[in-house]
């Protein structure tokens, strides 16, 4: 990977995080194509920044060190990925103390693929035959179905009669959304970093998603891009293996920056986002896909409400992956095997209002180990006089 282009739009208010060599993590704001380090005792973390009632005014008026242009920091990020230097200046995921949560099975088309994974028991060679049987029964009935509605209950009854009901259909069209923990706070990687696959997996794929930045009071403060790296064979063997399928070293990518909600970019714009995906392999294989938020089965604000409420609080806020429409079925290595990653794949997820998120696929055992957790962050900030 040698393209340092983040493709950020000219408009919008963007904030993020970088690692400054010799100093540590910094909260940055984008201004005129350059990044300002706005870290202070008032906003030592991204979590603290997003919790401010005067968020937009604060970011507009904040001052700080000019740490370089976006292109310069992106180029430094690629150099850091190649060198493996843990103290190199680089882009980080734009989240720190926030919980990293994710929603699954929020799109009808990808929901069918989850059913197929389960029926195939994680074996890609069985997937095509099962895909045909499920499609014959379901057809287009799920496209406009409202989860939890009477119509959804009728479809559930029909599928049960055919012996095709699944736990994935339960969370896809039933009243309760699937919300799980994607990774621990500070474990997500950012633009330019390696993303990791557990070495046991032989059937896996990227998942291009919109990620909401939500504060401690449940207010959506902004949006960014995410790659919810997924092990289809592991999850397909058993949904109880979801943690193994989803939460591994470097398996969550978020970035490049959070675009804050304002008068020009609100939830209606989030609901209309169009995401593109490209996977370019060292073997010359190219996979392209898309995910359209207009086809999501559950409204993003409903997913936020199902994540946080009187039943569950997040005092440091949370980042919420909203799920994906994308579920690749084309073959890569052999007929009937479907798509799976190869080490060295470069994954690019893009949406014009949010920019581009680019990562290189490695085994989780070969990606840099996660060593900088909450304790290290607190010690670092205290040492810099920010706590």
C-alpha positions in Angstrom: 0.0 0.0 0.0 1.5 3.3 -1.1 -1.5 5.6 -1.6 -1.6 8.3 1.1 -4.8 9.8 -0.1 -7.6 10.0 2.4 -10.1 11.6 -0.1 -11.6 13.9 2.6 -14.3 16.3 1.4 -13.6 20.0 1.4 -16.6 20.7 3.7 -17.3 19.3 7.1 -15.8 19.4 10.6 -13.4 16.5 11.3 -11.6 15.4 14.4 -9.4 12.4 15.1 -6.4 11.0 16.9 -2.8 10.6 16.0 0.3 9.2 17.8 3.0 11.9 18.1 6.5 10.5 18.3 8.1 11.0 21.7 4.8 12.2 23.1 1.9 9.8 22.7 -1.7 10.0 21.6 -3.2 13.4 20.6 -6.7 14.6 19.8 -6.5 16.6 16.5 -8.8 18.8 14.5 -8.6 19.2 10.7 -8.3 22.8 9.6 -7.4 23.9 6.1 -5.9 20.5 5.3 -3.7 20.6 8.3 -4.0 18.8 11.7 -3.9 20.8 14.9 -3.2 19.0 18.2 -6.0 20.3 20.4 -5.2 18.0 23.3 -5.5 19.9 26.7 -6.5 19.4 30.2 -10.1 20.3 29.0 -10.0 17.6 26.3 -7.3 15.0 27.1 -9.3 12.3 25.2 -11.6 12.0 22.3 -14.2 10.8 24.7 -14.0 14.0 26.7 -14.2 16.1 23.5 -17.3 14.4 22.2 -19.0 14.9 25.6 -18.8 18.7 25.4 -22.1 20.5 25.0 -20.3 23.2 23.0 -18.6 20.6 20.8 -18.8 22.5 17.5 -17.9 25.9 18.9 -15.0 24.4 20.9 -13.5 22.7 17.9 -13.9 25.8 15.7 -12.1 27.9 18.3 -9.5 25.5 19.5 -5.8 26.2 19.1 -2.8 24.0 19.3 0.3 22.7 17.6 0.3 22.4 13.8 1.5 18.8 13.5 1.5 18.6 9.7 -0.8 18.2 6.7 -3.2 15.3 6.3 -1.0 14.0 3.5 2.2 14.2 5.6 0.6 12.3 8.5 -0.9 9.7 6.2 2.5 9.2 4.6 4.0 8.8 8.1 1.3 6.3 8.9 2.4 4.1 6.0 6.0 4.4 7.0 5.0 3.4 10.6 3.2 0.3 9.3 6.2 -0.8 7.3 8.7 -0.2 10.1 6.6 -1.5 13.0 8.0 1.3 15.2 5.5 1.7 18.1 6.6 5.3 18.7 6.3 6.5 15.1 3.9 9.3 14.2 0.8 7.9 12.7 -3.0 8.1 12.4 -4.9 6.2 15.2 -8.5 5.1 15.3 -10.5 8.2 16.3 -11.7 6.6 19.6 -10.0 6.1 22.9 -12.0 5.4 26.1 -15.2 4.6 24.2 -16.6 1.1 24.1 -16.4 -0.3 20.6 -19.8 -1.9 19.9 -21.2 -3.4 16.7 -24.6 -4.3 15.3 -25.0 -7.4 13.2 -27.6 -8.6 10.7 -29.0 -5.2 10.1 -29.4 -5.6 6.3 -31.8 -8.2 4.8 -29.4 -9.3 2.0 -26.5 -9.9 4.3 -28.9 -11.5 6.8 -29.5 -14.3 4.3 -25.8 -14.9 4.0 -25.6 -15.3 7.8 -28.3 -17.9 7.6 -26.3 -19.7 4.9 -23.1 -19.6 7.0 -25.0 -21.2 9.9 -26.6 -23.9 7.7 -23.2 -24.6 6.0 -21.5 -25.0 9.4 -18.7 -22.7 8.2 -18.0 -24.9 5.1 -17.9 -22.7 2.0 -18.3 -25.7 -0.3 -21.9 -26.3 1.0 -22.9 -22.6 0.8 -24.1 -22.4 -2.8 -26.7 -25.2 -2.6 -28.1 -23.8 0.7 -28.1 -20.3 -0.8 -30.4 -21.6 -3.6 -32.8 -23.3 -1.2 -33.1 -20.3 1.1 -33.6 -17.8 -1.8 -36.3 -20.0 -3.3 -38.3 -19.8 0.0 -37.6 -16.2 0.9 -37.3 -14.5 -2.4 -37.8 -10.7 -2.1 -40.0 -10.8 0.9 -37.4 -9.5 3.3 -36.4 -6.4 1.3 -39.0 -4.0 2.9 -39.8 -5.9 6.0 -39.9 -3.9 9.2 -38.3 -5.8 12.1 -40.7 -6.7 14.8 -43.8 -6.0 12.7 -46.8 -8.4 12.1 -45.5 -9.0 8.6 -42.2 -10.0 10.0 -43.9 -12.5 12.3 -45.7 -14.0 9.3 -42.4 -14.5 7.5 -41.0 -16.1 10.6 -43.9 -18.5 10.7 -43.4 -19.4 7.0 -39.7 -20.0 7.5 -40.3 -22.2 10.6 -42.7 -24.3 8.5 -40.0 -24.8 5.9 -37.4 -25.7 8.6 -35.3 -22.6 7.7 -35.7 -20.5 10.7 -32.4 -19.2 12.2 -31.1 -17.2 15.1 -29.8 -14.7 12.5 -33.3 -14.2 11.2 -34.5 -13.7 14.7 -32.2 -10.7 15.2 -32.7 -9.6 11.6 -36.5 -9.3 11.5 -37.4 -9.8 15.2 -37.9 -7.0 17.7 -34.4 -7.1 19.2 -31.2 -6.1 17.4 -27.9 -7.9 17.7 -25.5 -5.6 19.5 -22.1 -7.1 20.5 -18.7 -5.9 21.7 -16.4 -5.6 18.7 -13.2 -5.0 20.7 -12.0 -3.3 23.9 -11.5 0.4 24.2 -8.2 1.5 22.5 -7.9 -1.8 20.7 -9.2 -0.5 17.3 -6.6 0.4 14.6 -6.7 3.4 12.3 -6.0 4.4 8.7 -3.0 2.7 7.2 -2.6 0.1 9.9 -2.7 -3.7 9.4 -5.9 -5.5 10.2 -5.8 -9.0 11.6 -7.3 -12.4 10.9 -7.2 -15.2 13.4 -5.0 -17.9 11.8 -7.6 -20.6 12.3 -9.9 -19.0 9.7 -10.1 -20.2 6.1 -13.3 -18.2 5.1 -13.4 -14.6 6.0 -14.1 -11.1 4.5 -14.1 -7.4 5.2 -17.3 -5.6 6.3 -17.6 -2.0 5.2 -19.7 -0.1 7.7 -20.7 3.3 9.0 -19.6 3.8 12.6 -21.4 6.3 14.8 -19.6 8.3 17.6 -22.0 8.5 20.5 -21.3 10.4 23.8 -22.1 9.3 27.3 -25.6 10.7 27.2 -26.5 8.8 24.0 -26.2 11.7 21.6 -24.8 10.9 18.2 -22.0 13.4 17.7 -20.5 12.2 14.4 -19.8 9.4 12.0 -16.8 7.6 10.4 -16.0 4.5 8.5 -15.2 1.0 9.9 -14.1 -2.4 8.8 -15.7 -5.1 11.0 -13.3 -7.9 10.0 -15.4 -11.1 10.0 -14.5 -14.8 10.1 -17.3 -16.5 8.3 -16.3 -20.0 9.1 -15.8 -19.5 12.8 -19.1 -17.7 13.3 -20.8 -20.2 11.0 -19.7 -23.1 13.2 -21.6 -21.6 16.2 -22.9 -18.2 17.1 -21.4 -18.8 20.5 -18.0 -18.3 18.8 -18.9 -14.7 17.9 -16.1 -13.4 20.2 -13.5 -15.5 18.4 -14.9 -14.5 15.0 -15.0 -10.8 15.7 -12.5 -9.8 18.5 -8.9 -10.5 17.6 -5.7 -8.5 17.5 -6.2 -5.7 15.0 -9.6 -7.0 13.8 -11.4 -3.6 14.2 -10.5 -0.7 12.0 -12.1 2.8 12.3 -11.3 6.1 10.6 -9.8 8.1 9.2 -11.6 10.8 11.2 -14.9 11.5 12.8 -17.1 13.9 10.8 -19.1 15.8 13.4 -22.8 16.3 12.9 -23.7 19.9 12.0 -26.2 21.8 9.9 -24.7 20.4 6.7 -24.3 16.8 7.9 -26.9 15.3 10.1 -28.6 11.9 10.6 -30.5 12.2 7.3 -27.2 12.4 5.5 -25.9 9.4 7.5 -29.0 7.5 6.5 -28.2 8.1 2.8 -24.5 7.3 2.9 -23.2 5.0 0.0 -20.1 3.0 0.9 -17.8 1.4 -1.7 -15.3 -1.4 -1.0 -12.3 -2.6 -2.9 -10.0 -5.4 -2.0 -6.8 -5.6 -4.0 -4.7 -8.7 -3.5 -1.0 -9.3 -4.1 -2.2 -12.1 -6.5 -3.9 -9.5 -8.7 -7.4 -10.4 -7.5 -9.7 -7.5 -7.1 -13.0 -7.6 -5.3 -15.4 -4.7 -5.4 -18.6 -4.2 -3.4 -20.9 -1.6 -1.9 -23.2 -1.0 1.1 -26.0 1.4 1.0 -27.4 2.8 4.2 -30.7 3.4 2.5 -31.3 -0.3 2.6 -30.7 -0.8 6.3 -33.5 -2.7 8.0 -33.2 -0.8 11.4 -32.9 2.9 11.8 -29.5 4.0 13.1 -31.1 5.8 16.0 -33.1 2.7 17.0 -29.7 0.8 17.1 -28.3 3.5 19.4 -31.4 3.2 21.6 -31.1 -0.5 21.8 -27.4 -0.2 22.7 -27.7 2.5 25.4 -30.6 3.3 27.8 -31.7 2.7 31.3 -30.7 -0.9 30.7 -27.1 -0.1 29.9 -24.9 3.0 30.3 -21.6 4.0 28.7 -20.0 6.7 30.9 -17.2 7.2 28.3 -19.4 7.0 25.3 -19.3 4.3 22.5 -18.5 3.8 18.9 -21.2 1.8 17.1 -20.7 -0.1 13.9 -24.1 -0.2 12.1 -23.7 -3.4 10.1 -23.3 -3.9 6.3 -25.1 -4.9 3.2 -22.0 -6.4 1.8 -21.6 -10.2 1.8 -19.3 -11.5 -1.0 -20.2 -14.7 -2.8 -17.9 -14.7 -5.8 -15.2 -17.3 -5.9 -11.5 -16.4 -5.4 -9.4 -19.6 -5.1 -11.6 -22.4 -6.5 -15.2 -22.9 -7.7 -17.6 -23.1 -4.8 -15.1 -21.8 -2.3 -16.4 -18.2 -2.3 -14.3 -15.2 -1.4 -11.7 -15.2 1.4 -8.8 -12.9 2.3 -5.2 -13.5 1.6 -2.5 -11.9 3.7 -1.4 -8.7 1.9 -4.8 -7.7 0.7 -5.3 -4.0 0.7 -8.9 -3.1 1.8 -10.3 0.4 0.9 -13.6 1.5 2.3 -14.9 4.8 1.1 -17.8 7.2 1.3 -17.4 10.7 -0.2 -18.7 12.6 2.9 -16.3 10.6 5.2 -13.2 9.9 3.1 -11.4 6.6 2.7 -10.3 4.0 5.2 -7.4 1.9 4.0 -5.8 -1.1 5.7 -3.6 -4.1 4.8 -4.7 -7.6 5.8 -2.3 -9.7 8.0 -2.7 -12.6 10.4 -3.6 -11.4 13.8 -0.5 -13.1 15.1 1.6 -11.1 12.7 0.0 -7.7 13.2 1.6 -5.5 15.9 0.5 -6.5 19.3 -2.0 -4.3 21.2 -0.1 -3.0 24.2 -1.4 0.5 24.8 -4.5 0.1 26.9 -6.4 2.3 29.4 -3.8 2.1 32.1 -1.0 3.1 29.7 -3.2 6.0 28.4 -3.8 7.3 32.0 -0.1 7.1 32.8 0.8 8.9 29.6 -1.7 11.7 30.1 -0.7 12.1 33.7 2.9 12.3 32.8 2.1 15.1 30.3 0.2 17.1 33.0 -3.2 16.5 31.2 -5.0 14.8 34.1 
